[in-house]
Structures are given as structure tokens and as C-alpha cells.
Amino acid sequence: MISVQSTHGLERRMEVQVPAARVEKEMTQRLKNVSRTVRLKGFRPGKAPLKVVRQQFGKEIHQEVIGELMRRSFAEAVVEQKLNPAGGPRIEPIATAEGQDLKYAAIFEVLPEIALEGLEDIRIDRPVASVGEDDIDAMIESLRKQNPRFREVAREARKEDRVTVDFEGRIDGAAFEGGKGENVPIVLGGGQMLPDFEKGLDKVTAGQRQEINLRFPDNYPAKALAGKQAAFDVLVKKVEEQELPPLDDEFCAAFGIKEGGVTALRSAVADNMRRELDQALRSRTKGQVLEQLLKANPLELPATLVDAQVRDMQIDMARRMGARDASQVPAREPFVEPARRRVALGLLINEVIKRESIELDRTKVGARLEELVSTYDNPQEMMKAYEQNRDAMRQVEALVLEDQVVDWLLARARVNDQPSTFKQVMNFGAEGAQT
């Protein structure tokens, strides 16, 4: 016997009653299995009567049978009631005594019903851009600026100069751990040191001794120093100015170009730029499609799925931060909205896949793998590593299937191509832009 109640939102309370005869049948079968192998004093192996086996192991076996029947009957009940659980149930036993009907309540959330609206009303402003020779020139120049050479100068230090120093810091007159350094190169304006320390090196000259007073920020990673006032005795060893490296074989070799010189470097840079531009263009278009899919189909979300997604995102962030224990896992609040978005998109994408019978395109999986491994020194080794890692392959397949859904939606959308440039799409050349 099964009864289902809606408690609130997507939560359901389902009461299930399993006849005592079924419980007894399972008990008898389990006892027979045990009796074949159990060793009891006074009986040969496999010859102990069921009654004796029940007396010896009945309570333990009854608990096992109850647990198994709860799991099995719950799965049968949700199929019979045509329910789609969003996660595992919370089980509340009601009656479990031996010789009686088994009765329990299962509390769980169901997946929302999805109608899929607005698929024909998606409008996309798709940027269109390419990589030109001027873009390649600008990128080569940027690479030169990112890899400067330094030449010693006999003048005052200024921004972007490299100043090499010895220093020793004290707090309340006492040296502290990490407060001493020798021949430490510091590029002024590079953010390598605390701002007040760098500021104290402005206009210094080689051979100069300088005292720098500063206060460690309250959120300084070394908690023993946070908020403390410190005085540093600094000896300036040398001042060097930056100069752009020439475009020669040595410069090319720094980027893995052993043959072909600047021509080969330009070709490699252009290929990388085109790959990054293509990814950025796809990402922008995909973002618009998915955003409009979300907007047209607001969903009530199972807290079970959102909470699981938040935990995954917290763990992933903790791993990236190098956290070593649970106390270092970041707070959940910043992840709640991104998690809700991921869950909603996952449900909508799965509904499109199911409704339109979209099947994974293995050719596209291969192309995505080729793209992923192309940036590694040994692409074939990485390809083999991916193919032998089932979890990694599942992630690649999920991404490809998601892209197939986006392509299906895009084919039905109203698309307005908007001419753009590499610089605009990649925000290249803007102050602080990453290249």
C-alpha cells in the first residue's frame, strides 16, 4: 500500500506498507542462505535447522531484510507512482517489528515538471571577428613587454624598474619569521611586495640605506603579523631599468620555437590567438542562448540538487586554494546563486535532450579532445590519459552534449551577426587585460 502527500514545494512524503508475508519470505530465504555456510556448535556445516539459525541470527538478519526491503520497495513505489526523485529519500520507520507489516515514510524532493517555453523566441547578437596581421603585431609586442630584460642604471628608481635589496624587518624591536631577505629583486609597481614597502623604494639609488615603516593589513595571510606595525632596514644593491628584448632566436626559444625564428613564432602566436578568439566567440554566443533559455523557463529547484552543487563548488574552490582541512572550506553563501543557475540549466538542457532525442556526437567528442590536448607538449600522451580516465571522458562528453543543445537552440534562434574585432572581443589592450 502506498500513499503520497505533497508537503511543501517539491517535497513529497510517501508512506509505504510492505506485507508481513513478503518480509517473512525474504527472512526465510536469507536464513536458508546463511544456514548453508554457518557453523554452529553441535551441527555439521550446513545442517543446522532454520529454527536454530533464526534463534542465533534472527535479529541481525531481520534488520538486514528491513533495510533491503525499504530500498527496494521505495524504488518500486516511485515507479508505480510515476515520481522522479531529485535525490535519495530520508526514511522514517513507522512499524518494523518482526511478524508485522513493514511500514515507513520516505521524504524526498521530486524534479520539477518542465514545459520548455520560448525556444523559438531566442534572439542572439553574435559577434563576428577574425585575427589580422595588426593583431598579431600587437600580441608579439605584448609578449615582449611581458618578458623584459633589465639593464643596470646609475639613477633614482622609478616605476617598472627592478630594485634588488637586502632587508630585515622588526616588530617592537624584535626580528620576526619571514622578515629578512637578501638580494631580493622587486619590480616597482608589480605588486610583489606590500604597497607601502614598494612606495618606500621610490627614487632610491644603488648603495642607499633606507628605513621603511609599514603596517601589515588586518587580513594578512600570516596571522601572527596581521595588523602589526613593522620597521624595515633596507639596503639597495642595484637599480635596473626595463628594456624590450629584441625579436631574435633567443626570444623565440623562450616560447618553445626552436626553428623558424620570428616567422614560426608569429605562426604559433596566430594559431593560439585564433583558438582563443574562437573559444571566446563561442562562449559569448553560448552564454546568450543559455541566459535566454533560463529567462524563458523559470524553475522551482530541488534544494537537494542545489545543496549538492554548492558543496561541489565549495570543495573545488578549497582544492584550488590548497585547503588542507574542513575549516578552510569557503562559506557557502557566494556559491548559492551560481549553484542554482547550474542546476536550472542542467535540468533544462536534459529536458531538451530528452524531448528532441539528441544523441552524443562521437565525432565532436573527438574534436573537443583534440582541442583540449593541443596545448600540451605531448598531445598524444594527454589524449591517452583522457581516454583512460572515465570521469574525465564523462566531463568532456557532457560539455559536447551541452554544446549540441546550444547548437540546436541556435539553429532556431534569430541571430544578428555583429562585426567586431579581436581587441574588442578579447578586451586586448585594455589596462590590466590578460593576454
LINHU-V343049 format. One record per run of one state. SS is the DSSP state (hx for helix, st for strand, lp for the rest). FROM is the first residue (numbers start at 0). TO is the last residue. If there is no record, write none. Layout:
# LINHU-V343049
ss=SS from=FROM to=TO
ss=SS from=FROM to=TO
This chain:
# LINHU-V343049
ss=lp from=0 to=0
ss=st from=1 to=5
ss=lp from=6 to=9
ss=st from=10 to=17
ss=lp from=18 to=18
ss=hx from=19 to=34
ss=lp from=35 to=48
ss=hx from=49 to=79
ss=lp from=80 to=83
ss=st from=84 to=84
ss=lp from=85 to=88
ss=st from=89 to=94
ss=lp from=95 to=100
ss=st from=101 to=109
ss=lp from=110 to=117
ss=hx from=118 to=120
ss=lp from=121 to=121
ss=st from=122 to=127
ss=lp from=128 to=131
ss=hx from=132 to=145
ss=lp from=146 to=147
ss=st from=148 to=151
ss=lp from=152 to=160
ss=st from=161 to=170
ss=lp from=171 to=172
ss=st from=173 to=186
ss=lp from=187 to=193
ss=hx from=194 to=198
ss=lp from=199 to=207
ss=st from=208 to=214
ss=lp from=215 to=227
ss=st from=228 to=242
ss=lp from=243 to=247
ss=hx from=248 to=252
ss=lp from=253 to=259
ss=hx from=260 to=295
ss=lp from=296 to=301
ss=hx from=302 to=320
ss=lp from=321 to=324
ss=hx from=325 to=327
ss=lp from=328 to=331
ss=hx from=332 to=355
ss=lp from=356 to=360
ss=hx from=361 to=372
ss=lp from=373 to=377
ss=hx from=378 to=386
ss=lp from=387 to=388
ss=hx from=389 to=411
ss=lp from=412 to=412
ss=st from=413 to=418
ss=lp from=419 to=420
ss=hx from=421 to=425
ss=lp from=426 to=434
